[in-house]
Each structure stands twice: as structure tokens, then as C-alpha cells.
Amino acid sequence: MCDRLGQRPGPQRGQLTGPNPTDRGKKGSKIHLIVDRQGLPLSVGISAANLHDSQALIPLVCGIPPIRSRRGPRRRRPGKLHGDKGYDYRHLRRWLASRGIRHRLARKGIESSRRLGRHRWVVERTVSWLSGCRRLHRRYERKPEHFLAFTAIAATLICHRRLAK
């Protein structure tokens, strides 16, 4: 299903930022998340700060592991996906629909971002939990693989703390 279909190649090894053609390149990294309703991270990814958010959606959805349920087969995809205006592209809507994922993506120029606020704060809360980790707040690692590993460890700690209660 997710065998590189519609995915763009990622950054080269050791390269997570690069010059922007319009000379507005932003140095740094972005952390992309897909969380469940309670804010538990399901899929984590990183990208260069000067790349558009919409390029991370397909790899993130493909990166969701099968989740065991009490009855029936393991769930391999979310039932519904909420996203902000950065993901409002026809090819992403078509891709989600072809996978059987209902989407609720805010439309540019039509809808305000306030309607998604009640769903978005869960993601923002999880991002703030991740930024509480000093290792992620300021990036010390040169290699993107190492930074992704520390991000995954922090997400695992968040899951452990939430599920241990």
C-alpha cells in the first residue's frame, strides 16, 4: 500500500536543510506528528524547516504501525484524519480517500482555522510535551537519523507516562 507510491525522495544523508530557491531558506528541523484522540504519538517524522508540511503527510500515514484491538484484526489506518490548511491539496485528499481514510482538512480561503481548534490542541499539547525534552528543544545532533531516534525515544516516554496512569 505504501511502497513509495506518491512519495517524494527525502533529503540526502546528513542534509536536513538546504537553500531555498527564493533565498528564504530557514535552517533547522520540523517535527511532524500523527496522534490519536488522547494525544499519544502514533507516527513521528522530521524534515527540514524549509520544506512544506504537505510533503510529510504520506510518509507519516504509511508509518503508522498496526494497532492491536480487543476484537478483530489489527487496525492499519486511522478512521478519520484532521489537518490544518497546510495539507489542503487535491492529491492528498485523493490519496487519503483511496486508502479509505475519512479526512477533515481545512480548506484555504474558505474555512477559518478555528473550527479545527478543538482537534488541533491535542496535537499542539503533544508537541509541547516533546519540546519539554531538552535534547529536542535545541538540536545537538548533526545526523538526521540520530535526531529522529531521540524524537522516537521522547515519543515512547510520552506514551509510557500516559499509559502508566
Secondary structure as GFF3:
##gff-version 3
##sequence-region A 1 165
A	DSSP	beta_strand	29	35	.	.	.	ID=ss1
A	DSSP	beta_strand	41	48	.	.	.	ID=ss2
A	DSSP	three_ten_helix	53	56	.	.	.	ID=ss3
A	DSSP	alpha_helix	57	62	.	.	.	ID=ss4
A	DSSP	beta_strand	80	83	.	.	.	ID=ss5
A	DSSP	three_ten_helix	85	87	.	.	.	ID=ss6
A	DSSP	alpha_helix	90	98	.	.	.	ID=ss7
A	DSSP	beta_strand	102	105	.	.	.	ID=ss8
A	DSSP	three_ten_helix	113	116	.	.	.	ID=ss9
A	DSSP	alpha_helix	117	131	.	.	.	ID=ss10
A	DSSP	alpha_helix	134	137	.	.	.	ID=ss11
A	DSSP	alpha_helix	144	164	.	.	.	ID=ss12
###
